[in-house]
Amino acid sequence: MLLGLAIGIILMIVLVMKTKVHTFIALMIAAIVTGLIGGMSPIDLVLEDGSTKVGIITAIKDGFGNTLKSTGIIIGLGVMMGGILEKSGAAEKMAFSFIKAIGKKKEEWALAVTGWFIASPVFADSAIVIFAPLCKAMSKVTGKSVIGLALSLAAGLQLTHCLVPPTPGPLTAAGMLNVDVGQMILGGALISIPMLIIAVLYCKSVGKKIYQIPLDDGSYERKPYKEEYIKSMEELEKLMGAKQLPGLGVSMAPIIVPLILILLKTVLSFAGLESGLFYNIIAFFGDPIVALAIGTLLAIYGLVPKEDTKKVLGMMDSAIKDTGIIMLITGAGGSLGNVIKVSGIGNALGEAVLAWPVPAVLIPFIIAALMRIALGSATVAITTAASLTAPLMGMLAINPLLMSLSCCVGAISFSYFNDSGFWVFNGMFGLTELKDQVRCKTAISLIMAGVGIVELLIAQFIL
């Protein structure tokens, strides 16, 4: 099974880098090869006891469908809303106001902290889609690479998503390992701070190496970085003063209202108020699909109310025309992850690592990291690592909070081809070269996990 995983991933990388095969097809081929070598049947088999053994084709279809079930509609609504925010000038208005408030040259830090706060109530992939117009507008306005800006946001999102309840992964780990949720929130938040600082420094560096600016037609301009491209505050003031832009309130409403609705649902659930008419109403409007639909309507009727219908529809059509391939690749990543899950490769990895001679505090980390490599999902990686290490709590003799944090840090470690967030980020910000994709989402996840390992080894002497 492990050989199947290795061969499948290597084959996919070779196909993408050395042939004309599209990434979507390469992912499908990798899923099939991984399943076949891993011992799966090509088609479903009915066993003697009447049960059905899932075959590769069904696993691919299920993984594809389940991934797009949670992300496809969100991506579609988000890019339509983003198209209106960009074409109406609302994104530029937000970007300029943001820069004036935080000060010039601090944009990466501001976006990282924004992502850090937002990811607790909002699913990380959804937040990337929601804030993509702001990242692009900040890039246009300042002259900074959209890659460095967007990656800073993604780093903040990834840290909170993996480390701080009430997001599902760390909340589940705390429950399985009998850790107080308040301690988990405090511990996760504290351990994430050094990781975020190092991550932003890397993002600022990669923004110079991958210098890419979004254009008005939705494409990107890529060229070597020069300091002269970065606009001064005086240039920004002059540039914005010459434009007719919408007000800040109406510009922010399509983003803020969905975030508030999603946050309300999360707060009520976290407080245990999951009953009654009021909760049902909030749960409906706080679902990311409904919340983003409301945001899109606010953008249409708040930002372009007097524009011709055809022009408004054109804005949305233009924005959504390139999202088909994003959805296909995102779904294919889910297919690969599901094949690995159904074949049992994930369990094999977890059981193998328990026998390794490593410091006890790193055993949950390694299991979670391998689960993340195998399955793509950080939440599943945390849950699996916690369930496998819970019976070993007495044997390992380490603090339960530290075990929980180790599971969560491990799940940060490897964002790559079977992670839907990897493809959402690449698609949203125009990263098409494999080497650039790996230098961004994959590298930043490894850097943050590396800092986390050092923190865990230090923390074991304190806790």
C-alpha positions in Angstrom: 0.0 0.0 0.0 2.8 2.4 0.9 4.6 1.5 -2.3 1.4 2.3 -4.2 1.2 5.8 -2.6 4.9 6.5 -3.4 4.6 5.4 -7.0 1.3 7.3 -7.6 2.7 10.6 -6.3 6.0 10.2 -8.2 4.1 9.4 -11.4 1.9 12.4 -11.0 4.9 14.8 -10.5 6.6 13.4 -13.6 3.5 13.7 -15.7 2.9 17.3 -14.6 6.6 18.4 -15.0 7.8 16.4 -17.9 4.8 15.8 -20.2 1.9 17.6 -21.8 -0.6 15.8 -19.5 -2.8 18.2 -17.7 -2.7 18.3 -13.9 -6.3 17.1 -13.7 -5.6 14.0 -15.7 -2.3 13.4 -13.9 -4.2 13.4 -10.6 -6.7 10.9 -11.9 -3.9 8.6 -13.2 -2.2 8.9 -9.8 -5.4 7.9 -8.0 -5.9 4.8 -10.2 -2.2 3.7 -9.9 -2.2 4.2 -6.1 -5.4 2.2 -5.7 -4.3 -0.7 -8.0 -0.9 -1.1 -6.4 -2.5 -0.6 -3.0 -4.7 -3.7 -3.5 -8.0 -2.1 -4.5 -10.3 -3.7 -7.1 -10.9 -1.6 -10.2 -14.6 -2.0 -9.7 -17.0 -2.6 -6.8 -17.1 -6.2 -5.6 -20.0 -7.9 -3.8 -18.5 -10.2 -1.0 -20.0 -13.4 0.2 -21.5 -11.8 3.3 -23.5 -9.4 1.0 -21.4 -6.4 1.7 -19.7 -4.3 -1.0 -16.0 -3.7 -1.3 -15.5 -0.3 -2.9 -13.5 -0.2 -6.1 -11.2 2.4 -7.5 -13.7 4.0 -9.8 -16.3 4.5 -7.1 -13.7 5.8 -4.7 -12.6 8.4 -7.3 -16.2 9.5 -8.0 -17.1 9.7 -4.2 -13.9 11.7 -3.5 -14.5 14.1 -6.4 -18.2 14.6 -5.5 -17.6 15.0 -1.7 -14.9 17.6 -2.2 -16.9 19.7 -4.7 -20.0 19.3 -2.5 -18.3 21.4 0.1 -16.2 23.7 -2.1 -17.7 24.0 -5.6 -20.7 26.2 -4.8 -18.6 28.4 -2.5 -15.9 28.9 -5.2 -18.6 29.8 -7.8 -20.4 32.3 -5.6 -17.1 33.8 -4.3 -15.6 34.5 -7.7 -18.9 36.1 -8.9 -18.9 38.3 -5.9 -15.2 39.0 -6.4 -15.8 40.0 -10.0 -18.2 42.7 -8.9 -15.9 43.9 -6.1 -13.1 44.3 -8.6 -15.0 45.8 -11.5 -16.9 48.3 -9.3 -13.7 49.6 -7.6 -14.9 48.3 -4.2 -11.9 46.0 -3.8 -9.5 49.0 -4.5 -11.4 51.1 -2.0 -11.0 48.4 0.7 -7.3 47.9 -0.1 -6.5 51.6 0.0 -8.4 52.1 3.3 -6.7 49.0 4.8 -3.3 50.3 3.8 -4.0 53.8 5.3 -5.2 52.2 8.6 -2.2 49.9 9.1 0.6 51.9 7.4 2.6 51.3 4.3 4.9 48.2 4.1 2.9 46.2 6.6 0.3 44.6 4.3 1.6 41.0 4.7 1.4 41.3 8.5 -2.1 42.7 8.3 -3.4 40.0 6.0 -1.7 37.3 8.1 -3.3 38.5 11.3 -6.7 38.9 9.5 -6.4 35.2 8.4 -5.4 34.2 11.9 -8.6 35.7 13.3 -11.0 34.8 10.5 -10.2 31.0 10.2 -11.7 30.2 13.6 -15.3 30.8 12.5 -14.8 30.6 8.7 -13.6 27.5 6.8 -10.1 28.3 5.4 -10.9 27.6 1.7 -13.9 29.8 1.9 -11.9 32.6 3.5 -9.4 32.4 0.6 -12.2 32.8 -1.9 -13.8 35.7 0.1 -10.6 37.7 0.5 -9.1 37.0 -2.9 -10.5 40.3 -4.3 -8.9 42.2 -1.4 -5.5 40.5 -2.0 -5.6 41.3 -5.7 -6.6 44.9 -5.1 -3.9 45.4 -2.6 -1.4 44.0 -5.1 -2.6 46.4 -7.8 -2.6 49.4 -5.5 0.8 48.9 -3.8 2.7 47.2 -6.6 3.5 44.2 -4.3 3.3 40.6 -5.6 -0.2 39.1 -5.0 1.6 35.9 -4.2 3.3 37.2 -1.1 0.2 39.0 0.1 -2.2 36.0 -0.5 0.2 33.5 1.0 0.4 35.6 4.2 -3.4 35.4 4.4 -3.3 31.7 3.8 -0.6 31.1 6.5 -2.7 32.8 9.1 -5.8 30.9 8.0 -4.0 27.5 8.1 -2.6 28.1 11.6 -5.9 28.9 13.3 -7.7 26.2 11.3 -5.3 23.5 12.6 -4.5 24.8 16.1 -7.3 26.8 17.7 -10.8 25.6 18.6 -13.7 25.9 17.8 -12.4 24.6 14.4 -13.3 20.9 14.2 -9.7 19.4 14.2 -8.3 20.9 17.5 -11.7 20.6 19.1 -11.8 16.9 18.4 -8.2 16.4 19.6 -9.0 18.1 22.8 -12.1 15.9 23.3 -10.3 12.6 22.5 -7.3 13.4 24.8 -9.4 14.9 27.7 -8.0 18.4 27.4 -9.9 21.4 28.6 -11.1 23.4 25.6 -10.0 26.7 27.2 -6.5 25.3 27.6 -6.5 24.1 24.0 -7.5 27.6 22.7 -4.8 29.3 24.8 -2.1 26.7 24.0 -2.9 26.6 20.3 -3.0 30.4 20.1 0.4 30.8 21.9 2.2 28.1 19.9 0.9 29.6 16.6 2.5 33.1 17.2 6.2 32.2 16.5 5.0 30.1 13.5 3.1 33.1 12.1 6.1 35.4 12.5 8.4 33.1 10.6 5.8 32.4 8.0 5.2 36.1 7.2 9.0 36.7 6.8 9.0 33.8 4.3 6.0 35.2 2.5 7.7 38.6 2.1 10.7 36.8 0.6 8.6 34.6 -1.8 6.7 37.7 -3.0 10.0 39.0 -4.5 10.9 35.7 -6.0 7.5 35.1 -7.6 6.6 38.7 -8.5 3.1 38.5 -10.0 0.6 41.3 -10.4 -3.1 40.9 -11.3 -4.4 42.7 -14.4 -7.8 44.2 -15.1 -8.7 41.4 -17.5 -8.3 38.7 -14.8 -4.9 37.5 -16.0 -1.5 38.0 -14.3 1.7 39.8 -15.2 4.8 38.0 -14.2 8.2 39.7 -14.3 11.5 40.0 -12.3 11.1 41.9 -9.0 12.4 45.5 -8.8 12.1 47.8 -5.7 10.9 50.6 -8.0 7.7 48.8 -8.7 6.5 49.4 -5.1 4.4 52.6 -4.9 4.9 55.2 -2.2 2.1 56.4 0.1 2.1 59.7 -1.8 1.7 57.9 -5.1 -1.2 55.9 -3.6 -3.0 59.1 -2.4 -2.7 60.6 -5.8 -3.8 57.5 -7.6 -6.9 56.9 -5.4 -7.8 60.6 -5.4 -8.2 60.5 -9.2 -10.7 57.6 -9.1 -14.4 57.5 -8.5 -14.8 54.7 -6.0 -17.8 53.5 -3.9 -18.0 54.2 -0.2 -16.1 52.0 2.3 -19.2 50.7 4.1 -21.0 49.5 0.9 -17.7 48.1 -0.4 -17.1 46.0 2.7 -20.7 44.8 3.2 -20.5 41.8 0.8 -17.5 40.5 2.7 -18.4 41.5 6.3 -22.0 40.4 6.3 -21.2 36.7 5.3 -18.4 36.6 7.9 -20.8 37.8 10.6 -23.4 35.3 9.7 -20.9 32.4 9.6 -19.4 33.6 12.9 -22.8 33.8 14.6 -23.5 30.2 13.7 -20.2 29.1 15.1 -20.6 31.0 18.3 -24.0 29.5 19.0 -22.8 26.0 18.3 -19.7 26.5 20.5 -22.0 27.8 23.3 -24.2 24.7 23.1 -27.2 26.6 21.9 -28.0 24.3 19.0 -31.8 24.2 19.3 -34.8 26.4 18.8 -36.1 28.6 16.0 -33.5 31.3 16.4 -30.6 28.8 16.0 -32.3 27.2 13.0 -32.6 30.6 11.3 -28.9 31.5 12.1 -27.7 28.0 11.1 -29.4 28.4 7.7 -28.1 31.9 7.0 -24.8 31.1 8.6 -24.1 28.3 6.2 -21.2 29.4 3.9 -23.2 28.8 0.8 -26.2 30.9 1.9 -23.9 33.6 3.5 -21.9 34.0 0.3 -25.1 34.1 -1.8 -26.3 37.0 0.4 -22.9 38.6 0.0 -23.1 38.3 -3.8 -26.6 39.9 -3.8 -25.3 42.7 -1.6 -22.5 43.3 -4.1 -24.9 43.4 -7.1 -27.5 45.7 -5.6 -25.1 47.7 -3.4 -22.2 48.3 -5.7 -23.7 48.3 -9.2 -27.4 49.1 -8.8 -27.6 51.5 -11.8 -25.5 49.4 -14.2 -27.1 47.7 -17.2 -28.1 44.1 -16.5 -26.0 42.7 -19.3 -22.9 44.6 -18.0 -23.4 43.2 -14.4 -23.9 39.7 -15.8 -20.8 40.2 -17.9 -18.8 41.1 -14.8 -19.8 37.8 -13.1 -19.4 35.7 -16.3 -16.0 37.1 -16.8 -14.9 36.3 -13.3 -16.3 32.7 -13.3 -15.0 31.6 -16.8 -11.7 30.3 -15.4 -13.1 28.6 -12.3 -14.0 25.3 -14.1 -10.5 24.1 -14.1 -10.1 25.1 -10.5 -13.1 23.0 -9.6 -11.9 20.0 -11.7 -8.4 20.0 -10.1 -9.8 20.5 -6.6 -12.2 17.6 -7.1 -9.4 15.4 -8.5 -7.3 16.1 -5.4 -10.3 14.9 -3.4 -10.4 11.7 -5.5 -6.8 10.9 -4.8 -7.3 11.5 -1.1 -10.4 9.2 -1.0 -8.6 6.4 -2.8 -5.8 6.6 -0.2 -8.4 6.6 2.6 -10.5 3.7 1.2 -7.4 1.5 0.4 -6.3 1.6 4.0 -2.9 3.4 3.3 -3.6 6.0 6.0 -4.1 3.4 8.7 -1.0 1.5 7.6 1.1 4.7 7.9 -0.3 5.4 11.4 0.4 2.0 12.7 3.9 1.8 11.3 5.1 5.0 13.0 4.1 3.9 16.5 7.2 1.6 16.5 9.7 4.3 15.5 12.3 5.3 18.1 11.5 9.0 18.3 10.8 11.4 21.2 7.4 10.7 22.7 6.1 14.2 22.0 6.8 13.8 18.3 4.8 10.6 17.8 1.4 12.3 17.5 3.1 14.9 15.2 4.5 12.2 12.9 1.2 10.3 12.7 -0.7 13.5 11.9 1.9 14.6 9.3 1.7 11.2 7.6 -2.1 11.4 7.6 -1.9 14.8 6.1 0.5 13.5 3.4 -1.8 10.5 2.7 -5.3 12.0 3.0 -4.9 15.8 2.3 -7.3 16.8 5.0 -5.9 18.5 8.1 -9.0 17.8 10.2 -8.9 14.1 9.3 -5.2 14.0 10.1 -5.7 15.5 13.5 -8.6 13.2 14.3 -6.7 10.1 13.2 -3.6 11.0 15.1 -5.6 11.7 18.3 -7.5 8.4 18.0 -4.3 6.4 17.5 -2.3 8.1 20.3 -5.2 8.3 22.9 -4.6 4.7 24.0 -0.9 5.4 24.5 -1.3 8.4 26.8 -0.2 6.4 29.9 2.7 4.8 28.0 4.0 8.0 26.5 3.8 9.9 29.8 3.5 13.4 28.3 1.0 16.2 29.0 -2.3 15.6 27.3 -2.3 19.3 26.1 1.1 18.8 24.5 -0.2 15.6 22.8 -3.1 17.5 21.4 -0.9 20.3 20.1 1.5 17.8 18.6 -1.4 16.2 16.6 -2.4 19.7 15.4 1.1 20.9 14.5 1.6 17.7 12.5 -1.5 18.3 10.5 -0.1 21.7 9.3 2.9 20.0 7.8 2.2 19.1 4.2 -0.2 20.9 1.9 0.2 19.4 -1.5 -1.6 17.7 -4.4 -4.4 15.9 -2.5 -5.3 19.0 -0.5 -8.2 21.0 -1.9 -6.8 24.2 -0.3 -3.6 23.8 -2.3 -5.6 23.9 -5.6 -8.0 26.7 -4.5 -5.0 28.9 -3.7 -3.1 28.1 -6.9 -6.2 28.7 -9.0 -7.3 31.9 -7.3 -3.9 33.6 -7.7 -2.7 32.3 -11.0 0.0 29.8 -10.0 0.4 27.3 -12.8 4.0 26.1 -12.5 4.5 23.2 -10.2 7.7 24.5 -8.8 6.0 27.8 -7.8 3.0 25.9 -6.3 5.4 23.9 -4.1 7.3 27.0 -3.1 4.1 28.6 -1.8 1.5 26.4 -0.1 3.7 23.3 0.4 6.8 25.2 1.6 4.9 27.5 4.0 3.2 24.5 5.6 6.6 22.8 6.1 8.2 25.9 7.5 5.4 26.4 10.0 5.5 22.8 11.0 9.3 23.0 11.4 8.9 25.9 13.8 6.2 23.9 15.6 8.5 20.9 16.1 11.1 23.2 17.9 8.3 24.6 20.1 7.0 21.1 21.0 10.5 19.9 22.0 11.0 23.0 24.2 7.4 22.8 25.6 7.9 19.2 26.8 10.4 20.5 29.4 7.8 23.0 30.6 4.7 20.8 30.6 
